[in-house]
Every structure is written in C-alpha cells, then in structure tokens.
C-alpha cells in the first residue's frame, strides 16, 4: 500500500554538541539525513517525501539531495521552532489522501518490514506507532524516590515512524494548535482526541541519533548491515 512521508529535519541537535545540524554528521560515508531518506527512496510504496528544514539550511540540503540522487523529496517545507510545528507545516503543505508516515530524519535504521506493518495497520485502524518493549525494570519516581515498580510488560518505548490516516492526523494537529498543546510526538495529539493508537513492534536498533554514543552505535549497525548485505550478495 502506498504512503507518503513527512520528515522533520529542522532541529539543531544541541545534545549532539556538533555545533551544526546533527543530520549533516557523517555515518560511514554519508550524512545521517541521507541514510534516513534512502530507506524511503528505496521503498517502492513510498510515493513522496515532504521534508521540513530550516530556511537557512535549504540550499545545503537541496545540494545533498542532488548529490546523493534522492528523488522523492517533492517539497522542502519551512520547519518550526519545535518538532511538532515542523510536522504541522508538512501537514499544511499536503493536500493528498495517502497514508502519512511521520518519521524523524535522525532515525536512519528503521526497517522496511516495520514500515509495511505500520502502513497497513494505520490504513485499517487510523493510527499506528512503532515501539519496543522496555527491557529493564521500570520504576515510577517523579521526585527521585520510588513510588512503585511498574509492570514492564505493559510499557513500550515509542519511536517513529508513526503512521496515520491523513484526516486523523490533520484533525489532531489542528486541535493541538487551537489548544496551544505541545506534545512530544504526533501520537499524543491523536490520543488526546480519543482515537485508538495501535503499537507495532519495531526493533531496538531504530535509535534516534541524539548524542555522540548514538553515532558510535550507528557506525556498528552500519557495519553489520554492510556485512549481511555482502553475505546476501555471495549467496
Ligand atoms: O531533537 P530531536 O532529535 O529529538 O528531533 C527529532 C527530529 O525532529 C529530528 O529529525 C529533528 O531534525 C526534527 N526537528 C524539527 N524541528 C524542530 C526540532 C526538531 O524538524 N524544531
């Protein structure tokens, strides 16, 4: 089933401490942003990508798209001061009716199988989000003192992509804007309108490149990917 991608890429990545947008950092021989875009460039079901970028980075990003042969980015949308506003700008710029996948440009290791599952679940039920189960023991301790141990079987660590029928996402985004509500992901905006959101099992390697340690982990994942591709090619 076809889908489009709304990809926020307008952050500053302060926690990375690079002094510039972390999406330009190299992972292997390509910028993080290009690795993430290539996942969708290589997926036949992805028909279009709307990329939210900072105005002052537009030309640099356009040059990178040309250099690496990324053809599916149809629009560079002006990003906002918060991630939610960057996604909202993409929603405003879109007038089609395909399933929408919102995906952080900083997560280059998302797998095709998870994307497929997300798209079909959202098409059927309205909203679906990628997540993995908590592995560690989880405690609720709002003031640093344990109130209780939470049953980890019931807890999910949520990632992107998050997939939606466009009417659901548009309604949630408009309502959040009207209420001045700022969430940490699009699912929160949809949940607060009472829509059910289904979780799709993702993988632990779909990490967001946030700090220097993530880059180290990312290099290892990339090496592993290359090795398994080499093995596949040998067969
Ligand atoms: O900062 P963080 O990694 O959590 O941001 C997640 C994604 O949202 C990144 O791809 C980043 O570029 C994007 N973002 C954005 N607009 C902002 C802040 C973040 O598009 N104002």
Boltz pocket constraint, residues with backbone or C-beta under 6 A from the ligand:
constraints:
  - pocket:
      binder: B
      contacts: [[A, 7], [A, 8], [A, 9], [A, 10], [A, 11], [A, 12], [A, 13], [A, 23], [A, 52], [A, 79], [A, 80], [A, 81], [A, 82], [A, 83], [A, 84], [A, 86], [A, 87], [A, 103], [A, 104], [A, 105], [A, 106], [A, 107], [A, 208], [A, 209], [A, 210]]
      max_distance: 6.0
